[in-house]
Amino acid sequence: GAGVSSALIAVISRKLELSRAEKHVNNFMADSKLTNQRKNAAALVLQQTWPVYKDFF
């Protein structure tokens, strides 16, 4: 019972693990998403603060 269950879980978890190349692609995509979010946040800050800056000078 318990031995079969643990063996089955080990086999399934090994099948679900990402290969090294898949990990690199996954990390690249996550970094790209974060970079894009950071750029969008910076653009939003500029859009919101530009009128204040423009009227100040």
PyMOL CGO cylinders between C-alpha atoms (Angstrom):
from pymol import cmd
from pymol.cgo import CYLINDER

trace = [
    CYLINDER, 0.00, 0.00, 0.00, 2.30, 2.73, 1.24, 0.3, 1, 1, 1, 1, 1, 1,
    CYLINDER, 2.30, 2.73, 1.24, 5.31, 1.50, -0.73, 0.3, 1, 1, 1, 1, 1, 1,
    CYLINDER, 5.31, 1.50, -0.73, 3.34, 1.36, -3.96, 0.3, 1, 1, 1, 1, 1, 1,
    CYLINDER, 3.34, 1.36, -3.96, 1.93, 4.83, -3.32, 0.3, 1, 1, 1, 1, 1, 1,
    CYLINDER, 1.93, 4.83, -3.32, 5.34, 6.33, -2.65, 0.3, 1, 1, 1, 1, 1, 1,
    CYLINDER, 5.34, 6.33, -2.65, 6.81, 4.65, -5.75, 0.3, 1, 1, 1, 1, 1, 1,
    CYLINDER, 6.81, 4.65, -5.75, 3.93, 5.95, -7.87, 0.3, 1, 1, 1, 1, 1, 1,
    CYLINDER, 3.93, 5.95, -7.87, 4.38, 9.46, -6.51, 0.3, 1, 1, 1, 1, 1, 1,
    CYLINDER, 4.38, 9.46, -6.51, 8.12, 9.30, -7.20, 0.3, 1, 1, 1, 1, 1, 1,
    CYLINDER, 8.12, 9.30, -7.20, 7.53, 8.23, -10.81, 0.3, 1, 1, 1, 1, 1, 1,
    CYLINDER, 7.53, 8.23, -10.81, 4.89, 10.91, -11.40, 0.3, 1, 1, 1, 1, 1, 1,
    CYLINDER, 4.89, 10.91, -11.40, 7.01, 13.66, -9.84, 0.3, 1, 1, 1, 1, 1, 1,
    CYLINDER, 7.01, 13.66, -9.84, 9.99, 12.65, -11.97, 0.3, 1, 1, 1, 1, 1, 1,
    CYLINDER, 9.99, 12.65, -11.97, 7.81, 12.87, -15.09, 0.3, 1, 1, 1, 1, 1, 1,
    CYLINDER, 7.81, 12.87, -15.09, 6.62, 16.35, -14.05, 0.3, 1, 1, 1, 1, 1, 1,
    CYLINDER, 6.62, 16.35, -14.05, 10.13, 17.72, -13.49, 0.3, 1, 1, 1, 1, 1, 1,
    CYLINDER, 10.13, 17.72, -13.49, 11.39, 20.12, -16.12, 0.3, 1, 1, 1, 1, 1, 1,
    CYLINDER, 11.39, 20.12, -16.12, 14.51, 19.38, -18.08, 0.3, 1, 1, 1, 1, 1, 1,
    CYLINDER, 14.51, 19.38, -18.08, 17.45, 21.78, -17.84, 0.3, 1, 1, 1, 1, 1, 1,
    CYLINDER, 17.45, 21.78, -17.84, 16.54, 23.41, -21.17, 0.3, 1, 1, 1, 1, 1, 1,
    CYLINDER, 16.54, 23.41, -21.17, 12.90, 23.74, -20.12, 0.3, 1, 1, 1, 1, 1, 1,
    CYLINDER, 12.90, 23.74, -20.12, 13.99, 25.38, -16.86, 0.3, 1, 1, 1, 1, 1, 1,
    CYLINDER, 13.99, 25.38, -16.86, 16.10, 27.89, -18.80, 0.3, 1, 1, 1, 1, 1, 1,
    CYLINDER, 16.10, 27.89, -18.80, 13.21, 28.71, -21.11, 0.3, 1, 1, 1, 1, 1, 1,
    CYLINDER, 13.21, 28.71, -21.11, 10.85, 29.03, -18.16, 0.3, 1, 1, 1, 1, 1, 1,
    CYLINDER, 10.85, 29.03, -18.16, 13.25, 31.37, -16.34, 0.3, 1, 1, 1, 1, 1, 1,
    CYLINDER, 13.25, 31.37, -16.34, 13.76, 33.44, -19.49, 0.3, 1, 1, 1, 1, 1, 1,
    CYLINDER, 13.76, 33.44, -19.49, 10.01, 33.84, -19.95, 0.3, 1, 1, 1, 1, 1, 1,
    CYLINDER, 10.01, 33.84, -19.95, 9.54, 34.82, -16.31, 0.3, 1, 1, 1, 1, 1, 1,
    CYLINDER, 9.54, 34.82, -16.31, 12.36, 37.37, -16.56, 0.3, 1, 1, 1, 1, 1, 1,
    CYLINDER, 12.36, 37.37, -16.56, 10.86, 38.77, -19.77, 0.3, 1, 1, 1, 1, 1, 1,
    CYLINDER, 10.86, 38.77, -19.77, 7.49, 39.13, -18.08, 0.3, 1, 1, 1, 1, 1, 1,
    CYLINDER, 7.49, 39.13, -18.08, 9.03, 40.94, -15.10, 0.3, 1, 1, 1, 1, 1, 1,
    CYLINDER, 9.03, 40.94, -15.10, 11.01, 43.23, -17.39, 0.3, 1, 1, 1, 1, 1, 1,
    CYLINDER, 11.01, 43.23, -17.39, 7.87, 44.09, -19.33, 0.3, 1, 1, 1, 1, 1, 1,
    CYLINDER, 7.87, 44.09, -19.33, 5.93, 44.78, -16.11, 0.3, 1, 1, 1, 1, 1, 1,
    CYLINDER, 5.93, 44.78, -16.11, 8.76, 47.00, -14.88, 0.3, 1, 1, 1, 1, 1, 1,
    CYLINDER, 8.76, 47.00, -14.88, 8.78, 48.97, -18.14, 0.3, 1, 1, 1, 1, 1, 1,
    CYLINDER, 8.78, 48.97, -18.14, 5.01, 49.40, -17.99, 0.3, 1, 1, 1, 1, 1, 1,
    CYLINDER, 5.01, 49.40, -17.99, 5.20, 50.61, -14.40, 0.3, 1, 1, 1, 1, 1, 1,
    CYLINDER, 5.20, 50.61, -14.40, 7.92, 53.12, -15.29, 0.3, 1, 1, 1, 1, 1, 1,
    CYLINDER, 7.92, 53.12, -15.29, 5.88, 54.39, -18.24, 0.3, 1, 1, 1, 1, 1, 1,
    CYLINDER, 5.88, 54.39, -18.24, 2.83, 54.78, -16.02, 0.3, 1, 1, 1, 1, 1, 1,
    CYLINDER, 2.83, 54.78, -16.02, 4.84, 56.79, -13.49, 0.3, 1, 1, 1, 1, 1, 1,
    CYLINDER, 4.84, 56.79, -13.49, 6.09, 59.07, -16.26, 0.3, 1, 1, 1, 1, 1, 1,
    CYLINDER, 6.09, 59.07, -16.26, 2.57, 59.49, -17.65, 0.3, 1, 1, 1, 1, 1, 1,
    CYLINDER, 2.57, 59.49, -17.65, 1.19, 60.42, -14.26, 0.3, 1, 1, 1, 1, 1, 1,
    CYLINDER, 1.19, 60.42, -14.26, 4.00, 62.76, -13.18, 0.3, 1, 1, 1, 1, 1, 1,
    CYLINDER, 4.00, 62.76, -13.18, 4.75, 64.52, -16.48, 0.3, 1, 1, 1, 1, 1, 1,
    CYLINDER, 4.75, 64.52, -16.48, 1.84, 67.02, -16.25, 0.3, 1, 1, 1, 1, 1, 1,
    CYLINDER, 1.84, 67.02, -16.25, 2.95, 68.05, -12.76, 0.3, 1, 1, 1, 1, 1, 1,
    CYLINDER, 2.95, 68.05, -12.76, 6.55, 68.48, -13.90, 0.3, 1, 1, 1, 1, 1, 1,
    CYLINDER, 6.55, 68.48, -13.90, 5.51, 70.31, -17.07, 0.3, 1, 1, 1, 1, 1, 1,
    CYLINDER, 5.51, 70.31, -17.07, 3.37, 72.84, -15.14, 0.3, 1, 1, 1, 1, 1, 1,
    CYLINDER, 3.37, 72.84, -15.14, 6.06, 73.33, -12.51, 0.3, 1, 1, 1, 1, 1, 1,
    CYLINDER, 6.06, 73.33, -12.51, 8.61, 74.69, -15.00, 0.3, 1, 1, 1, 1, 1, 1,
]
cmd.load_cgo(trace, "trace")
